[in-house]
């Protein structure tokens, strides 16, 4: 039998860290998206190609940041779920031990 243990505090801490990373990526994605909507009223003329390249880069950056946000959020949710399951199992086991002890 494999000996396996998990530290619930570390699971919860890791879940919170991944959630914070997701929040930071959300802020970064919002800022990248703001580039896309800024200065649309300017007649860029000679600099149109440069502006279009900047817009394309901002869009690409936004897409990657959103992907990162979604993945970090998913990791946070999985870790949180696992921590809750382990906590529930530990509590159930503790309750069984309490009942057994009460019987003696």
Secondary structure in CASP SS format (residue, H / E / C, confidence):
PFRMAT SS
TARGET T0000
AUTHOR 0000-0000-0000
METHOD secondary structure of the structure
MODEL  1
X C 1.00
X C 1.00
X C 1.00
X C 1.00
X C 1.00
X C 1.00
X C 1.00
X H 1.00
X H 1.00
X H 1.00
X H 1.00
X H 1.00
X H 1.00
X H 1.00
X H 1.00
X H 1.00
X H 1.00
X H 1.00
X H 1.00
X H 1.00
X H 1.00
X H 1.00
X H 1.00
X H 1.00
X H 1.00
X H 1.00
X H 1.00
X H 1.00
X H 1.00
X H 1.00
X H 1.00
X H 1.00
X H 1.00
X H 1.00
X H 1.00
X H 1.00
X H 1.00
X C 1.00
X C 1.00
X C 1.00
X C 1.00
X C 1.00
X C 1.00
X C 1.00
X H 1.00
X H 1.00
X H 1.00
X H 1.00
X H 1.00
X H 1.00
X H 1.00
X H 1.00
X H 1.00
X H 1.00
X H 1.00
X H 1.00
X H 1.00
X H 1.00
X H 1.00
X H 1.00
X H 1.00
X H 1.00
X H 1.00
X H 1.00
X H 1.00
X H 1.00
X H 1.00
X H 1.00
X H 1.00
X H 1.00
X H 1.00
X H 1.00
X H 1.00
X H 1.00
X H 1.00
X H 1.00
X H 1.00
X H 1.00
X H 1.00
X H 1.00
X H 1.00
X H 1.00
X H 1.00
X H 1.00
X H 1.00
X H 1.00
X H 1.00
X H 1.00
X H 1.00
X H 1.00
X H 1.00
X H 1.00
X H 1.00
X H 1.00
X H 1.00
X H 1.00
X H 1.00
X H 1.00
X H 1.00
X H 1.00
X H 1.00
X H 1.00
X H 1.00
X C 1.00
END
